[in-house]
Amino acid sequence: MSALNTKWKAVSSVMLLITAVCVVFGLLVIREHDAKIAELISGKKESAALLADTLLAGITQKYRKRIVAFTDPTASKSRGEMIQAFADRDREKLLEYSSKLWKILNKENSYFRSIGWVLPDYEVFLRSHDPERFGDNVVFRKDIVAINNARTKETLSGFYFGKKNMQYRIVRPVFLNGAYLGVVQFGINNTLVVEALQKKLHGIAGMALLNSRNASVKDDKAKYTIHCQDGGVFAELLDTIDWSLGQQYLRTGEKSYVLLNVLPLISFNGENLGHFFVVLDISSEVSQKRDLLLTVFALGSAVLFISFIILYLSFGALIQKIIDLNTTLETNNLELEDRVHERTIKLQESEQRLQNILDKAPLGILIADAESKKFQYANPAICKMLGYAKEELEQLAVQDIHPPEKLTLILEKFEEQQQGDRVITPDLPFVGKDGSVFEVDVISSSLMLDGQESAIDFVVDRTQFKKLVKQLHRAQKMEAIGLMAGGVAHDLNNILSGVVSYPELLLLKLPLDSDLRAPLLAIQNSGKRAAAVVADMLTVARGVATTREPHDINQLIRAYLESPECKKIQSRFPRLVCEDRLLAEDAMISCSPLHIQKSIMNLLINAAEAIGEVGCVSIFTANRQVDTLQSEKQQIPPGYYLVVSVEDDGPGIEDADIEHIFEPFYTKKKMGRSGTGLGLSVVWNTVQDHEGVVLVENREHGTRFQLYFPVSTESVTRLPEDVDADVPLGHGETILVVDDEPQLRDIATQILVSLDYAVDSVCSGELALKFLKSNNVDLIVLDMMMDPGMNGRQAYEKIIAENAEQKAIIASGFSESDDVKAVLKMGARGFIKKPYSIEQLGQAVNEALTGVHGDSVKE
């Protein structure tokens, strides 16, 4: 008995479960079918609304343009005569002109019904479509000619109740020479829309018109008047229809319908006069739903019956299968859980990987909602550009990060990218949190994010690039000017050699009381001053071969401040205070002391002349560590620097000049009175040659120049002391002078002969090689730049190829550093720069012959 009860309980439970499954299946089928019907109706409604909107928009746009041209007396001669006829109230002539347009428009569009001319007192002056009727008073239809009272040139359009039917009308005032004449109106029959809807949707289309808005309907208790071609289908249901609903279902007999309100009929003054509607027959869809229900019921009953028989006859075997199936399901569930867990981990890893890519992306990335324009996501790069925290930026909108005057352009670009096209916008201005404005390039596109349309922007900050381009242009400009200056300097030094050296040779031969000594000394001093200017030009050209040694820059600055040159500047500006605070602890740099001191001198002179009579110039030294952030901002390589600051309390530098102050010959001073315009160029090129950086800025009072030099770890070199020493004489050693300039060969020969050397000279490297094949010399004084033929470096290479022990020194007014250093590296005993004095040449020759040789440059 117990087993029997268990059997019936099991069978009953399974039958209930199958019944529930059948019911759920039936409900799902009904729901799916209802969704298909709803989708069909929605599609029809959208198509109807779109069709009606498109037709009306086309009519409005087309006939608005036609009526504007129609009423323009300047459009053509015939238009002018037609408007004049209206002004003269010449009905016959007006009919002659306007009836032509009526025939054209009616032929183009059979729904075009009327052209009417109405006077300011609301009297119909002419119906071009029906010229037999005129003189009607239309005061009760003021909405048509309401524009009369406005006296503007505005064109109105809207639906209107005519005596026979509803029309869509376009009305425009008519003017001639500023005088208001009345209005002209076009009328298009509404059956255009009704017939188009009926043809497109294969349903019943019509209009439901509000009787309360129709002046021609008198004492009618019905709220609506219905106009359609086949109203008999639902005539008996009119009393049950709620026309305010956008959609409702109707049923009559065996037929089922859905009534759709498609488009409101709006009058000139914005009133709702009714609406277009469409009635769709959905009887077949409802019948299909009923058939589906019957099918589901029949199938469910069959399944229940078969299931009962199977369960009743094979209960034991079924129970075992259920147990086995349950075991299999549990196993499968465990495997599924493992797979879900594994895929969840992979999904999390993928999301984390994507987040890392976005966070590390060098481009700024912004995602904004297409409708609200609020930011939905900002990556760290764009946050850094704008100076906002991520949470702050994601509370802002597109218009918050651009200048107000550029918002129109920004919003146009934003709307453009919503069309689906990729938009590239260069030089777009952004505003940071601190109010700074900078330009970026933006690549924009649209995307769907969480089901919402959004815009994604990839932002490239071009500020750094533009700075680098500006620096490149500046460097190229400086290089071009430098090449020019170097070439000029080389020629000038050759010329100045005679001005400096010949007076010195003549002075050796004159008695001390000679009247010629003073003029010769003046000539020599002028030559030396000119040579100093040329030396500045060579510094600008960055072609002077100099050796660098470790020096304490504090010591160099103090030595200069105590020098006669500095005292001379102070005497020119007696009311100028110069103070120094040399506080750098690590003050060692690898440098050319002469050029460092000359840079300090030029900055002091620049500051003094900027201040004028009374003021203060300050010189500071300090150590500074440049980190990556500062490096990016100021274009200084990261590292440990010694910084020399020269500050003044003068008027500062004008913004228009600050970008040009380091250019050669750029000066606001009077040439010849305050300098050559090379002072700051010498500073810039000297710092560049020492692998440093120059920064200049206007402070609240005055200007600050900062020179950044890399700190050296080498031992300090003592500064040379000024000693008066006699020029060392030779002992008959043989010297060969090689120079392409006859004057310079003569000067070198006379100086060396006066110092007791035996001298020969040739004018080229080729002749030097030929001379050395048959003659031995103790030393060669070799010019670096010779033309035509081989230069000094090429000649020296061939000379040491024949005699590796041959001694030589290099002499030139200008030479590329690489060439000079190459010759020194090959074994040359020194480099002496033209123009040179007897002492300089004699000292260089003596050092080369005696073996005291330090690859130095003799200035």
TORTILO-295511 format. One record per residue (C-alpha): residue in three letters; x, y, z. Coordinates in steps of 0.5 Angstrom, whole numbers, plus 500, padded with zeros to 3 digits. Each point is the difference from the previous one (the first is absolute). Layout:
<recs>
REC  type    x    y    z
REC   ALA    X    Y    Z
...
</recs>
This chain:
<recs>
REC  type    x    y    z
REC   MET  500  500  500
REC   SER  506  505  502
REC   ALA  503  498  493
REC   LEU  494  502  496
REC   ASN  499  506  504
REC   THR  507  502  498
REC   LYS  499  498  493
REC   TRP  494  505  500
REC   LYS  503  506  503
REC   ALA  506  499  495
REC   VAL  496  500  494
REC   SER  496  506  503
REC   SER  506  504  501
REC   VAL  502  499  493
REC   MET  494  501  497
REC   LEU  499  507  504
REC   LEU  507  501  498
REC   ILE  499  499  492
REC   THR  493  504  501
REC   ALA  504  506  503
REC   VAL  505  499  494
REC   CYS  494  500  495
REC   VAL  497  506  503
REC   VAL  507  504  500
REC   PHE  501  498  493
REC   GLY  493  502  498
REC   LEU  501  507  504
REC   LEU  507  501  496
REC   VAL  497  499  493
REC   ILE  494  505  502
REC   ARG  505  505  502
REC   GLU  504  499  494
REC   HIS  494  501  495
REC   ASP  498  506  504
REC   ALA  507  503  500
REC   LYS  500  498  492
REC   ILE  493  504  499
REC   ALA  503  506  505
REC   GLU  506  500  495
REC   LEU  496  500  494
REC   ILE  495  506  502
REC   SER  506  504  503
REC   GLY  504  499  493
REC   LYS  493  502  497
REC   LYS  499  506  504
REC   GLU  508  502  499
REC   SER  499  500  493
REC   ALA  494  504  500
REC   ALA  502  505  504
REC   LEU  507  501  496
REC   LEU  496  500  493
REC   ALA  495  505  503
REC   ASP  506  504  503
REC   THR  504  499  493
REC   LEU  494  502  496
REC   LEU  499  507  504
REC   ALA  507  502  501
REC   GLY  501  499  492
REC   ILE  493  504  499
REC   THR  502  505  505
REC   GLN  508  501  497
REC   LYS  498  500  493
REC   TYR  494  505  500
REC   ARG  503  504  505
REC   LYS  506  502  495
REC   ARG  495  500  494
REC   ILE  495  505  504
REC   VAL  506  504  502
REC   ALA  502  501  493
REC   PHE  493  501  498
REC   THR  500  506  504
REC   ASP  506  503  498
REC   PRO  499  506  495
REC   THR  508  500  499
REC   ALA  500  493  498
REC   SER  498  501  493
REC   LYS  496  505  495
REC   SER  494  496  500
REC   ARG  500  499  508
REC   GLY  501  508  501
REC   GLU  494  501  495
REC   MET  496  495  504
REC   ILE  501  503  507
REC   GLN  499  507  497
REC   ALA  493  498  497
REC   PHE  499  498  507
REC   ALA  502  506  503
REC   ASP  495  504  494
REC   ARG  494  495  502
REC   ASP  500  498  493
REC   ARG  497  493  500
REC   GLU  500  498  493
REC   LYS  508  502  499
REC   LEU  501  496  507
REC   LEU  496  494  497
REC   GLU  504  500  494
REC   TYR  506  499  503
REC   SER  499  496  506
REC   SER  495  495  496
REC   LYS  506  498  497
REC   LEU  504  498  506
REC   TRP  493  496  502
REC   LYS  500  496  494
REC   ILE  508  498  501
REC   LEU  499  498  507
REC   ASN  493  496  499
REC   LYS  504  497  494
REC   GLU  506  498  505
REC   ASN  495  498  505
REC   SER  493  498  500
REC   TYR  499  501  507
REC   PHE  502  507  499
REC   ARG  493  504  501
REC   SER  500  507  501
REC   ILE  504  507  499
REC   GLY  496  506  504
REC   TRP  502  507  500
REC   VAL  497  503  507
REC   LEU  499  508  501
REC   PRO  502  503  507
REC   ASP  493  501  502
REC   TYR  499  492  499
REC   GLU  496  500  493
REC   VAL  502  495  495
REC   PHE  502  504  494
REC   LEU  502  494  495
REC   ARG  500  493  500
REC   SER  504  498  495
REC   HIS  497  493  500
REC   ASP  493  502  500
REC   PRO  500  507  497
REC   GLU  493  500  499
REC   ARG  499  501  508
REC   PHE  503  506  503
REC   GLY  498  506  505
REC   ASP  499  495  506
REC   ASN  501  503  507
REC   VAL  504  495  504
REC   VAL  500  504  506
REC   PHE  498  493  504
REC   ARG  506  497  497
REC   LYS  506  504  503
REC   ASP  504  495  502
REC   ILE  502  500  492
REC   VAL  502  507  500
REC   ALA  502  501  507
REC   ILE  507  502  497
REC   ASN  496  506  497
REC   ASN  501  503  507
REC   ALA  507  498  501
REC   ARG  502  504  494
REC   THR  506  496  500
REC   LYS  503  496  494
REC   GLU  499  493  504
REC   THR  497  494  496
REC   LEU  495  496  504
REC   SER  498  493  498
REC   GLY  495  496  504
REC   PHE  493  496  499
REC   TYR  494  503  499
REC   PHE  492  499  499
REC   GLY  498  502  494
REC   LYS  492  500  498
REC   LYS  501  493  496
REC   ASN  506  497  504
REC   MET  506  500  504
REC   GLN  506  503  496
REC   TYR  507  501  501
REC   ARG  502  508  499
REC   ILE  506  504  499
REC   VAL  499  508  501
REC   ARG  505  505  499
REC   PRO  499  508  500
REC   VAL  501  504  494
REC   PHE  504  507  500
REC   LEU  501  505  494
REC   ASN  505  505  502
REC   GLY  499  499  507
REC   ALA  493  501  500
REC   TYR  496  494  502
REC   LEU  495  498  495
REC   GLY  496  493  503
REC   VAL  502  493  500
REC   VAL  500  494  495
REC   GLN  499  493  502
REC   PHE  501  493  497
REC   GLY  496  494  502
REC   ILE  501  493  499
REC   ASN  495  494  501
REC   ASN  501  496  506
REC   THR  498  494  496
REC   LEU  507  500  498
REC   VAL  502  497  507
REC   VAL  494  496  501
REC   GLU  501  496  493
REC   ALA  507  499  501
REC   LEU  499  497  507
REC   GLN  494  496  497
REC   LYS  505  497  494
REC   LYS  506  499  505
REC   LEU  497  497  505
REC   HIS  494  496  497
REC   GLY  495  502  505
REC   ILE  495  505  501
REC   ALA  502  508  501
REC   GLY  497  506  501
REC   MET  499  506  505
REC   ALA  497  501  506
REC   LEU  498  508  501
REC   LEU  498  503  506
REC   ASN  493  503  499
REC   SER  502  506  505
REC   ARG  505  503  496
REC   ASN  496  499  493
REC   ALA  496  507  500
REC   SER  496  497  494
REC   VAL  497  494  505
REC   LYS  494  503  504
REC   ASP  496  497  506
REC   ASP  504  493  499
REC   LYS  500  496  506
REC   ALA  505  496  498
REC   LYS  507  501  501
REC   TYR  504  498  494
REC   THR  498  499  493
REC   ILE  503  495  496
REC   HIS  502  500  493
REC   CYS  503  494  496
REC   GLN  498  496  494
REC   ASP  497  493  503
REC   GLY  497  502  507
REC   GLY  495  495  500
REC   VAL  505  495  503
REC   PHE  500  503  507
REC   ALA  494  505  499
REC   GLU  496  496  506
REC   LEU  506  501  504
REC   LEU  501  507  500
REC   ASP  496  502  506
REC   THR  505  495  504
REC   ILE  507  503  497
REC   ASP  504  504  505
REC   TRP  504  505  494
REC   SER  504  502  506
REC   LEU  504  494  500
REC   GLY  506  498  496
REC   GLN  498  493  498
REC   GLN  494  496  502
REC   TYR  497  493  498
REC   LEU  493  499  497
REC   ARG  496  494  498
REC   THR  493  500  496
REC   GLY  497  493  499
REC   GLU  506  495  498
REC   LYS  505  506  498
REC   SER  505  503  504
REC   TYR  503  507  499
REC   VAL  505  504  503
REC   LEU  499  508  500
REC   LEU  507  504  499
REC   ASN  500  508  501
REC   VAL  506  501  495
REC   LEU  501  508  500
REC   PRO  496  506  503
REC   LEU  498  506  496
REC   ILE  503  506  502
REC   SER  497  507  498
REC   PHE  503  506  499
REC   ASN  500  502  507
REC   GLY  502  494  503
REC   GLU  493  497  501
REC   ASN  499  492  499
REC   LEU  494  500  495
REC   GLY  500  492  501
REC   HIS  504  495  497
REC   PHE  502  495  494
REC   PHE  498  493  502
REC   VAL  501  493  497
REC   VAL  496  493  502
REC   LEU  503  494  499
REC   ASP  497  493  499
REC   ILE  503  495  505
REC   SER  495  495  499
REC   SER  505  495  497
REC   GLU  505  501  506
REC   VAL  494  499  505
REC   SER  498  494  497
REC   GLN  507  497  500
REC   LYS  501  501  507
REC   ARG  493  496  501
REC   ASP  503  495  496
REC   LEU  506  499  504
REC   LEU  497  500  506
REC   LEU  495  494  498
REC   THR  507  497  497
REC   VAL  503  501  507
REC   PHE  494  497  503
REC   ALA  500  494  496
REC   LEU  507  498  500
REC   GLY  500  501  508
REC   SER  494  495  501
REC   ALA  504  495  495
REC   VAL  506  501  504
REC   LEU  497  499  507
REC   PHE  496  494  497
REC   ILE  506  496  497
REC   SER  504  502  506
REC   PHE  495  497  505
REC   ILE  500  494  496
REC   ILE  508  499  500
REC   LEU  500  502  507
REC   TYR  495  495  503
REC   LEU  503  494  495
REC   SER  507  501  502
REC   PHE  501  504  507
REC   GLY  506  496  502
REC   ALA  504  501  494
REC   LEU  498  507  500
REC   ILE  502  501  507
REC   GLN  507  497  499
REC   LYS  501  504  494
REC   ILE  498  506  504
REC   ILE  505  499  505
REC   ASP  505  499  494
REC   LEU  498  506  497
REC   ASN  500  504  507
REC   THR  507  497  501
REC   THR  503  502  493
REC   LEU  496  507  501
REC   GLU  504  501  506
REC   THR  507  498  497
REC   ASN  498  505  494
REC   ASN  498  506  505
REC   LEU  507  499  504
REC   GLU  504  500  493
REC   LEU  496  506  498
REC   GLU  501  504  506
REC   ASP  508  498  499
REC   ARG  499  503  493
REC   VAL  496  506  502
REC   HIS  505  501  506
REC   GLU  506  500  495
REC   ARG  497  504  495
REC   THR  498  505  505
REC   ILE  507  501  502
REC   LYS  502  500  493
REC   LEU  495  506  499
REC   GLN  503  503  506
REC   GLU  507  500  497
REC   SER  498  502  494
REC   GLU  496  506  503
REC   GLN  507  502  504
REC   ARG  504  499  494
REC   LEU  496  505  496
REC   GLN  500  505  506
REC   ASN  507  499  501
REC   ILE  501  502  492
REC   LEU  495  506  501
REC   ASP  504  502  506
REC   LYS  507  500  497
REC   ALA  497  503  493
REC   PRO  505  506  498
REC   LEU  494  503  497
REC   GLY  494  503  504
REC   ILE  494  497  499
REC   LEU  493  503  502
REC   ILE  493  496  499
REC   ALA  494  505  500
REC   ASP  492  499  500
REC   ALA  498  502  493
REC   GLU  493  503  503
REC   SER  503  503  507
REC   LYS  507  501  497
REC   LYS  502  498  507
REC   PHE  507  496  501
REC   GLN  499  493  502
REC   TYR  507  498  500
REC   ALA  507  504  500
REC   ASN  507  496  500
REC   PRO  506  502  504
REC   ALA  503  504  494
REC   ILE  494  505  499
REC   CYS  500  501  507
REC   LYS  507  502  501
REC   MET  499  504  493
REC   LEU  494  504  504
REC   GLY  503  500  507
REC   TYR  493  497  502
REC   ALA  500  493  505
REC   LYS  496  495  496
REC   GLU  494  501  505
REC   GLU  500  507  498
REC   LEU  500  500  493
REC   GLU  495  494  499
REC   GLN  495  505  504
REC   LEU  501  506  494
REC   ALA  497  500  493
REC   VAL  503  502  493
REC   GLN  499  507  501
REC   ASP  504  501  506
REC   ILE  507  498  497
REC   HIS  500  505  494
REC   PRO  500  508  500
REC   PRO  493  503  500
REC   GLU  502  503  493
REC   LYS  501  494  497
REC   LEU  494  496  502
REC   THR  496  501  494
REC   LEU  506  496  496
REC   ILE  500  495  505
REC   LEU  493  498  500
REC   GLU  500  500  493
REC   LYS  505  495  500
REC   PHE  497  496  505
REC   GLU  494  499  496
REC   GLU  504  499  494
REC   GLN  503  494  503
REC   GLN  493  497  502
REC   GLN  498  499  493
REC   GLY  505  494  500
REC   ASP  506  503  497
REC   ARG  507  500  503
REC   VAL  502  508  501
REC   ILE  507  502  500
REC   THR  500  507  503
REC   PRO  507  503  501
REC   ASP  502  506  504
REC   LEU  494  500  505
REC   PRO  500  504  506
REC   PHE  500  497  507
REC   VAL  499  504  506
REC   GLY  504  496  506
REC   LYS  497  501  508
REC   ASP  505  505  501
REC   GLY  497  504  494
REC   SER  506  499  495
REC   VAL  498  499  493
REC   PHE  504  495  496
REC   GLU  499  497  493
REC   VAL  499  493  498
REC   ASP  498  496  494
REC   VAL  494  496  501
REC   ILE  498  493  497
REC   SER  492  499  501
REC   SER  495  495  499
REC   SER  494  497  502
REC   LEU  498  493  504
REC   MET  495  497  504
REC   LEU  501  499  507
REC   ASP  495  496  505
REC   GLY  495  501  494
REC   GLN  501  508  500
REC   GLU  503  504  494
REC   SER  507  503  502
REC   ALA  506  504  498
REC   ILE  507  498  501
REC   ASP  506  504  499
REC   PHE  507  499  499
REC   VAL  504  506  502
REC   VAL  507  502  498
REC   ASP  503  505  504
REC   ARG  504  504  495
REC   THR  503  505  505
REC   GLN  507  497  500
REC   PHE  500  498  493
REC   LYS  499  508  498
REC   LYS  506  502  505
REC   LEU  504  495  497
REC   VAL  499  502  493
REC   LYS  501  508  503
REC   GLN  506  498  503
REC   LEU  502  496  493
REC   HIS  499  506  496
REC   ARG  504  504  505
REC   ALA  506  495  500
REC   GLN  500  500  492
REC   LYS  499  508  500
REC   MET  506  500  505
REC   GLU  504  495  496
REC   ALA  499  504  493
REC   ILE  502  507  503
REC   GLY  506  496  504
REC   LEU  502  497  493
REC   MET  500  507  497
REC   ALA  503  503  506
REC   GLY  506  495  500
REC   GLY  501  501  493
REC   VAL  501  508  501
REC   ALA  504  499  506
REC   HIS  505  495  497
REC   ASP  501  506  494
REC   LEU  500  505  506
REC   ASN  505  497  504
REC   ASN  505  499  494
REC   ILE  499  508  498
REC   LEU  501  501  508
REC   SER  506  497  500
REC   GLY  504  505  496
REC   VAL  496  506  505
REC   VAL  503  496  506
REC   SER  506  497  498
REC   TYR  504  505  496
REC   PRO  499  506  505
REC   GLU  503  495  505
REC   LEU  506  499  495
REC   LEU  501  507  499
REC   LEU  500  502  507
REC   LEU  506  495  501
REC   LYS  504  504  495
REC   LEU  498  507  502
REC   PRO  504  504  506
REC   LEU  496  501  506
REC   ASP  499  507  499
REC   SER  498  500  493
REC   ASP  493  504  498
REC   LEU  498  494  496
REC   ARG  499  495  506
REC   ALA  494  503  503
REC   PRO  496  500  493
REC   LEU  503  493  499
REC   LEU  497  498  507
REC   ALA  493  503  498
REC   ILE  500  496  494
REC   GLN  502  493  504
REC   ASN  495  502  505
REC   SER  494  501  495
REC   GLY  502  493  497
REC   LYS  500  497  506
REC   ARG  493  503  502
REC   ALA  498  497  493
REC   ALA  503  494  501
REC   ALA  496  499  507
REC   VAL  493  501  496
REC   VAL  503  495  495
REC   ALA  501  495  506
REC   ASP  492  502  502
REC   MET  498  498  492
REC   LEU  504  494  501
REC   THR  497  498  506
REC   VAL  493  501  497
REC   ALA  503  495  494
REC   ARG  502  495  505
REC   GLY  506  498  496
REC   VAL  505  502  505
REC   ALA  504  494  503
REC   THR  501  501  507
REC   THR  502  495  505
REC   ARG  496  499  507
REC   GLU  503  499  506
REC   PRO  496  499  507
REC   HIS  500  507  504
REC   ASP  496  503  506
REC   ILE  495  504  497
REC   ASN  500  504  506
REC   GLN  507  502  500
REC   LEU  499  502  492
REC   ILE  495  505  502
REC   ARG  504  503  506
REC   ALA  506  500  495
REC   TYR  496  504  495
REC   LEU  496  505  505
REC   GLU  507  502  503
REC   SER  503  501  493
REC   PRO  502  506  496
REC   GLU  494  499  495
REC   CYS  495  499  505
REC   LYS  503  507  504
REC   LYS  499  503  493
REC   ILE  493  498  499
REC   GLN  499  503  508
REC   SER  503  506  498
REC   ARG  495  501  494
REC   PHE  494  499  505
REC   PRO  502  503  507
REC   ARG  493  500  503
REC   LEU  499  493  498
REC   VAL  501  495  506
REC   CYS  503  493  498
REC   GLU  499  494  506
REC   ASP  501  493  499
REC   ARG  498  494  504
REC   LEU  504  494  498
REC   LEU  497  495  504
REC   ALA  501  494  496
REC   GLU  504  494  504
REC   ASP  501  496  493
REC   ALA  503  505  496
REC   MET  504  496  495
REC   ILE  499  500  493
REC   SER  504  498  494
REC   CYS  501  507  496
REC   SER  504  505  496
REC   PRO  501  505  506
REC   LEU  501  506  494
REC   HIS  493  498  497
REC   ILE  496  499  507
REC   GLN  503  507  503
REC   LYS  499  503  493
REC   SER  492  498  501
REC   ILE  500  503  507
REC   MET  503  506  497
REC   ASN  495  501  495
REC   LEU  494  498  505
REC   LEU  502  506  504
REC   ILE  501  505  495
REC   ASN  493  498  497
REC   ALA  497  501  507
REC   ALA  504  506  501
REC   GLU  497  503  494
REC   ALA  493  498  501
REC   ILE  500  503  507
REC   GLY  503  507  498
REC   GLU  503  504  505
REC   VAL  497  497  507
REC   GLY  499  493  502
REC   CYS  503  494  502
REC   VAL  503  493  496
REC   SER  500  494  504
REC   ILE  504  494  499
REC   PHE  498  493  503
REC   THR  503  493  500
REC   ALA  496  494  502
REC   ASN  499  493  499
REC   ARG  494  497  497
REC   GLN  497  493  499
REC   VAL  496  500  493
REC   ASP  495  494  501
REC   THR  496  497  494
REC   LEU  494  505  501
REC   GLN  504  506  500
REC   SER  504  497  494
REC   GLU  493  500  496
REC   LYS  498  507  502
REC   GLN  507  504  499
REC   GLN  503  495  495
REC   ILE  506  499  504
REC   PRO  503  492  500
REC   PRO  499  497  507
REC   GLY  506  501  504
REC   TYR  504  504  506
REC   TYR  502  507  498
REC   LEU  504  506  502
REC   VAL  495  506  498
REC   VAL  503  507  499
REC   SER  495  505  501
REC   VAL  501  508  498
REC   GLU  494  504  502
REC   ASP  498  507  499
REC   ASP  495  505  503
REC   GLY  499  503  493
REC   PRO  494  501  496
REC   GLY  500  493  497
REC   ILE  500  498  493
REC   GLU  494  501  495
REC   ASP  496  493  498
REC   ALA  501  502  493
REC   ASP  508  500  501
REC   ILE  501  494  505
REC   GLU  500  495  495
REC   HIS  505  503  496
REC   ILE  505  503  505
REC   PHE  505  494  499
REC   GLU  500  501  492
REC   PRO  507  504  497
REC   PHE  499  507  499
REC   TYR  493  501  503
REC   THR  501  506  504
REC   LYS  495  506  502
REC   LYS  506  504  502
REC   LYS  504  504  495
REC   MET  505  497  496
REC   GLY  507  502  502
REC   ARG  498  504  506
REC   SER  498  494  505
REC   GLY  503  494  496
REC   THR  499  495  494
REC   GLY  494  496  502
REC   LEU  504  494  501
REC   GLY  501  500  508
REC   LEU  494  496  501
REC   SER  501  495  494
REC   VAL  507  499  503
REC   VAL  497  498  507
REC   TRP  495  495  496
REC   ASN  505  497  496
REC   THR  505  499  505
REC   VAL  495  497  505
REC   GLN  498  495  494
REC   ASP  507  498  499
REC   HIS  501  498  507
REC   GLU  494  496  499
REC   GLY  495  504  505
REC   VAL  494  504  499
REC   VAL  498  508  501
REC   LEU  493  502  503
REC   VAL  498  507  500
REC   GLU  494  503  503
REC   ASN  497  507  502
REC   ARG  499  500  507
REC   GLU  495  505  504
REC   HIS  506  505  500
REC   GLY  505  499  495
REC   THR  503  494  496
REC   ARG  503  493  502
REC   PHE  505  496  496
REC   GLN  502  493  502
REC   LEU  506  496  497
REC   TYR  499  493  502
REC   PHE  507  496  499
REC   PRO  501  492  502
REC   VAL  504  499  506
REC   SER  507  497  499
REC   THR  503  495  505
REC   GLU  507  502  498
REC   SER  506  503  504
REC   VAL  500  508  499
REC   THR  505  503  496
REC   ARG  503  506  502
REC   LEU  499  507  497
REC   PRO  506  502  496
REC   GLU  504  506  503
REC   ASP  502  506  496
REC   VAL  507  501  500
REC   ASP  504  504  496
REC   ALA  506  496  496
REC   ASP  504  501  494
REC   VAL  499  497  494
REC   PRO  504  494  499
REC   LEU  505  500  495
REC   GLY  502  495  495
REC   HIS  507  497  499
REC   GLY  500  499  492
REC   GLU  495  495  499
REC   THR  497  499  494
REC   ILE  492  502  499
REC   LEU  496  499  494
REC   VAL  494  505  499
REC   VAL  494  497  496
REC   ASP  495  505  499
REC   ASP  496  502  493
REC   GLU  500  507  502
REC   PRO  506  504  498
REC   GLN  499  505  506
REC   LEU  500  495  505
REC   ARG  506  496  498
REC   ASP  504  507  500
REC   ILE  497  502  507
REC   ALA  502  493  503
REC   THR  507  500  496
REC   GLN  502  506  503
REC   ILE  497  499  507
REC   LEU  504  493  500
REC   VAL  506  503  497
REC   SER  500  505  505
REC   LEU  500  495  505
REC   ASP  507  497  497
REC   TYR  496  494  496
REC   ALA  502  498  493
REC   VAL  494  501  496
REC   ASP  497  497  493
REC   SER  493  501  498
REC   VAL  495  497  495
REC   CYS  493  502  497
REC   SER  497  493  500
REC   GLY  500  493  503
REC   GLU  502  497  494
REC   LEU  506  504  500
REC   ALA  502  499  507
REC   LEU  500  492  498
REC   LYS  504  502  494
REC   PHE  505  504  505
REC   LEU  500  495  505
REC   LYS  503  494  495
REC   SER  506  504  500
REC   ASN  501  504  506
REC   ASN  499  498  507
REC   VAL  497  505  505
REC   ASP  500  500  508
REC   LEU  492  503  500
REC   ILE  495  502  495
REC   VAL  495  506  501
REC   LEU  494  497  496
REC   ASP  494  504  498
REC   MET  493  496  501
REC   MET  496  503  494
REC   MET  504  501  494
REC   ASP  496  500  493
REC   PRO  501  498  495
REC   GLY  503  493  501
REC   MET  500  496  506
REC   ASN  499  503  507
REC   GLY  504  499  506
REC   ARG  497  494  503
REC   GLN  501  496  493
REC   ALA  507  503  499
REC   TYR  502  498  508
REC   GLU  498  493  498
REC   LYS  504  499  494
REC   ILE  506  503  504
REC   ILE  500  496  506
REC   ALA  499  494  495
REC   GLU  507  502  497
REC   ASN  503  502  507
REC   ALA  496  498  506
REC   GLU  505  504  505
REC   GLN  499  506  496
REC   LYS  498  506  505
REC   ALA  495  505  498
REC   ILE  495  505  503
REC   ILE  493  502  497
REC   ALA  499  508  499
REC   SER  493  502  497
REC   GLY  495  506  501
REC   PHE  494  495  500
REC   SER  500  492  499
REC   GLU  494  495  502
REC   SER  502  497  507
REC   ASP  500  493  497
REC   ASP  505  501  495
REC   VAL  505  504  505
REC   LYS  499  494  505
REC   ALA  501  495  495
REC   VAL  507  503  498
REC   LEU  502  501  508
REC   LYS  498  493  501
REC   MET  504  498  494
REC   GLY  506  503  504
REC   ALA  500  508  498
REC   ARG  504  503  506
REC   GLY  494  506  501
REC   PHE  495  505  497
REC   ILE  501  507  499
REC   LYS  495  505  498
REC   LYS  501  506  495
REC   PRO  501  505  501
REC   TYR  506  499  505
REC   SER  505  504  503
REC   ILE  508  499  500
REC   GLU  499  497  507
REC   GLN  495  495  498
REC   LEU  503  497  494
REC   GLY  507  500  504
REC   GLN  497  497  506
REC   ALA  496  495  495
REC   VAL  506  498  496
REC   ASN  505  499  506
REC   GLU  495  496  504
REC   ALA  499  495  494
REC   LEU  508  500  499
REC   THR  502  499  507
REC   GLY  494  495  501
REC   VAL  496  504  505
REC   HIS  493  498  496
REC   GLY  493  500  503
REC   ASP  496  500  494
REC   SER  498  507  502
REC   VAL  497  506  496
REC   LYS  504  506  500
REC   GLU  495  506  500
</recs>
